[in-house]
Amino acid sequence: MKAKTIRDAILAMTAERGDDKTICPSEVARALAGPDETEWSRLMGPIRVEAVRLADEGLVVVKRKGRVVDPHDFKGIYRLAPRAPEA
């Protein structure tokens, strides 16, 4: 799976979900690889790498337990949201 495809999927899915909502990285994996857990689970690492890149670029935020976290220093389950528009 190419990073560009993962990138595009993350951006499309976060935009579609909306500013006040988040997506689970496994949703991205399932959208790209289908419902077979063996297939989509292989994408979880590359999705995390791309999520960190997108956060560094200011395009998404990484959230854990509802709070924005440092994309380079978090553990466990996380969610992705579009970067909130600047007021």
Backbone as CSV, one residue per row, in Angstrom:
resi,resn,N_x,N_y,N_z,CA_x,CA_y,CA_z,C_x,C_y,C_z
1,MET,0.842,-1.180,0.000,0.000,0.000,0.000,0.883,1.238,0.000
2,LYS,0.626,2.128,-0.907,1.423,3.347,-1.007,0.992,4.363,0.042
3,ALA,1.963,5.114,0.549,1.669,6.146,1.547,0.696,7.183,0.978
4,LYS,0.810,7.481,-0.309,-0.090,8.456,-0.931,-1.538,8.007,-0.791
5,THR,-1.812,6.744,-1.012,-3.165,6.218,-0.878,-3.633,6.321,0.569
6,ILE,-2.785,5.981,1.509,-3.122,6.099,2.924,-3.374,7.556,3.265
7,ARG,-2.496,8.423,2.802,-2.635,9.866,3.033,-3.982,10.367,2.512
8,ASP,-4.280,10.018,1.273,-5.530,10.461,0.666,-6.742,9.947,1.442
9,ALA,-6.679,8.700,1.878,-7.793,8.118,2.628,-7.984,8.828,3.961
10,ILE,-6.906,9.095,4.675,-7.016,9.803,5.962,-7.623,11.179,5.760
11,LEU,-7.108,11.921,4.780,-7.609,13.272,4.538,-9.077,13.267,4.107
12,ALA,-9.435,12.349,3.231,-10.823,12.282,2.767,-11.770,11.899,3.900
13,MET,-11.362,10.920,4.691,-12.248,10.444,5.750,-12.397,11.454,6.881
14,THR,-11.324,12.146,7.240,-11.445,13.158,8.299,-12.283,14.332,7.803
15,ALA,-12.116,14.717,6.545,-12.911,15.820,5.991,-14.391,15.440,5.933
16,GLU,-14.665,14.222,5.518,-16.043,13.757,5.409,-16.718,13.676,6.778
17,ARG,-15.979,13.273,7.788,-16.540,13.121,9.135,-16.881,14.486,9.731
18,GLY,-16.073,15.503,9.428,-16.391,16.852,9.899,-15.472,17.335,11.000
19,ASP,-15.546,18.639,11.244,-14.645,19.308,12.176,-14.773,18.835,13.618
20,ASP,-15.942,18.470,14.053,-16.144,18.104,15.457,-16.073,16.614,15.708
21,LYS,-15.692,15.840,14.696,-15.693,14.382,14.806,-14.305,13.823,14.533
22,THR,-14.120,12.564,14.912,-12.843,11.892,14.679,-13.071,10.586,13.923
23,ILE,-11.992,10.053,13.398,-12.023,8.726,12.781,-11.026,7.832,13.501
24,CYS,-11.296,6.554,13.445,-10.376,5.566,13.997,-9.446,5.109,12.870
25,PRO,-8.171,4.955,13.147,-7.261,4.469,12.111,-7.696,3.136,11.504
26,SER,-8.377,2.311,12.284,-8.841,1.036,11.731,-9.917,1.243,10.664
27,GLU,-10.649,2.346,10.731,-11.616,2.661,9.673,-10.894,2.894,8.352
28,VAL,-9.769,3.586,8.427,-8.955,3.830,7.230,-8.439,2.497,6.695
29,ALA,-7.938,1.670,7.583,-7.400,0.369,7.174,-8.463,-0.483,6.500
30,ARG,-9.653,-0.520,7.074,-10.738,-1.316,6.486,-11.181,-0.753,5.145
31,ALA,-11.188,0.570,5.029,-11.578,1.190,3.761,-10.584,0.832,2.652
32,LEU,-9.315,0.690,3.014,-8.282,0.392,2.017,-8.114,-1.098,1.749
33,ALA,-8.278,-1.925,2.774,-7.956,-3.350,2.634,-9.168,-4.278,2.702
34,GLY,-10.314,-3.755,3.078,-11.482,-4.608,3.202,-11.663,-5.125,4.620
35,PRO,-12.677,-5.951,4.830,-13.059,-6.361,6.182,-12.192,-7.455,6.812
36,ASP,-11.333,-8.100,6.038,-10.498,-9.179,6.579,-9.446,-8.599,7.516
37,GLU,-9.552,-8.920,8.803,-8.650,-8.349,9.808,-7.183,-8.649,9.506
38,THR,-6.898,-9.798,8.944,-5.518,-10.142,8.592,-4.955,-9.130,7.602
39,GLU,-5.786,-8.713,6.659,-5.351,-7.745,5.649,-5.262,-6.331,6.216
40,TRP,-6.324,-5.862,6.863,-6.307,-4.464,7.290,-5.379,-4.222,8.461
41,SER,-5.149,-5.219,9.294,-4.261,-5.004,10.442,-2.821,-4.730,10.007
42,ARG,-2.446,-5.215,8.844,-1.099,-4.925,8.312,-0.897,-3.444,7.995
43,LEU,-1.976,-2.731,7.809,-1.879,-1.311,7.458,-1.800,-0.393,8.668
44,MET,-2.021,-0.915,9.857,-2.085,-0.049,11.035,-0.776,0.700,11.291
45,GLY,0.359,0.043,11.121,1.652,0.725,11.294,1.860,1.826,10.271
46,PRO,1.702,1.522,8.969,1.852,2.573,7.963,0.847,3.719,8.128
47,ILE,-0.358,3.410,8.597,-1.342,4.468,8.833,-0.875,5.379,9.956
48,ARG,-0.323,4.809,10.995,0.181,5.628,12.105,1.315,6.547,11.632
49,VAL,2.227,6.005,10.826,3.334,6.809,10.290,2.784,7.984,9.478
50,GLU,1.819,7.703,8.616,1.249,8.765,7.784,0.452,9.762,8.616
51,ALA,-0.225,9.292,9.659,-0.967,10.191,10.546,-0.017,11.182,11.226
52,VAL,1.141,10.711,11.645,2.131,11.590,12.273,2.628,12.619,11.251
53,ARG,2.881,12.184,10.022,3.300,13.126,8.973,2.251,14.204,8.742
54,LEU,1.001,13.777,8.645,-0.080,14.735,8.416,-0.240,15.685,9.600
55,ALA,-0.039,15.197,10.801,-0.096,16.070,11.979,1.053,17.076,11.940
56,ASP,2.240,16.616,11.552,3.388,17.524,11.437,3.128,18.620,10.405
57,GLU,2.380,18.291,9.366,2.044,19.255,8.320,0.874,20.152,8.718
58,GLY,0.261,19.874,9.850,-0.855,20.685,10.317,-2.176,20.364,9.644
59,LEU,-2.289,19.194,9.038,-3.513,18.837,8.319,-4.497,18.035,9.166
60,VAL,-4.002,17.308,10.145,-4.857,16.569,11.072,-4.289,16.722,12.474
61,VAL,-5.099,16.346,13.449,-4.612,16.260,14.827,-4.807,14.833,15.308
62,VAL,-3.913,14.411,16.173,-4.003,13.097,16.800,-4.623,13.308,18.172
63,LYS,-5.657,12.529,18.465,-6.342,12.649,19.751,-6.293,11.325,20.495
64,ARG,-6.180,11.455,21.782,-6.229,10.295,22.673,-7.109,10.683,23.849
65,LYS,-8.112,9.879,24.104,-9.074,10.160,25.180,-9.676,11.559,25.029
66,GLY,-9.942,11.956,23.782,-10.597,13.228,23.505,-9.703,14.448,23.504
67,ARG,-8.433,14.271,23.793,-7.505,15.402,23.852,-6.477,15.314,22.739
68,VAL,-6.094,16.469,22.222,-5.024,16.516,21.231,-3.718,16.159,21.920
69,VAL,-2.948,15.260,21.304,-1.678,14.820,21.879,-0.538,15.094,20.904
70,ASP,0.655,15.079,21.434,1.861,15.220,20.628,1.939,13.999,19.711
71,PRO,1.973,14.199,18.389,1.987,13.045,17.487,3.252,12.197,17.587
72,HIS,4.278,12.731,18.230,5.528,11.980,18.381,5.672,11.336,19.757
73,ASP,4.673,11.536,20.617,4.796,11.030,21.979,3.440,10.605,22.531
74,PHE,2.873,9.565,21.950,1.630,9.016,22.482,1.658,7.500,22.327
75,LYS,0.910,6.856,23.184,0.829,5.395,23.156,-0.629,4.986,23.132
76,GLY,-0.863,3.812,22.614,-2.188,3.234,22.683,-3.135,3.680,21.594
77,ILE,-4.412,3.548,21.917,-5.484,3.840,20.967,-5.541,5.341,20.732
78,TYR,-5.714,5.699,19.463,-5.792,7.107,19.104,-6.834,7.292,18.016
79,ARG,-7.206,8.540,17.805,-8.163,8.896,16.762,-7.611,10.090,16.011
80,LEU,-8.144,10.310,14.830,-7.678,11.411,13.985,-8.819,12.353,13.679
81,ALA,-8.505,13.636,13.659,-9.495,14.664,13.342,-8.850,15.683,12.419
82,PRO,-9.670,16.354,11.627,-9.096,17.428,10.813,-8.617,18.554,11.726
83,ARG,-7.587,19.240,11.302,-7.092,20.392,12.063,-8.211,21.415,12.129
84,ALA,-8.517,21.922,13.315,-9.559,22.921,13.477,-9.172,24.211,12.737
85,PRO,-10.113,24.826,12.051,-9.808,26.081,11.367,-9.373,27.155,12.369
86,GLU,-8.410,27.936,11.953,-7.932,29.040,12.809,-9.005,30.114,12.892
87,ALA,-9.232,30.610,14.091,-10.257,31.654,14.281,-9.682,33.031,14.053
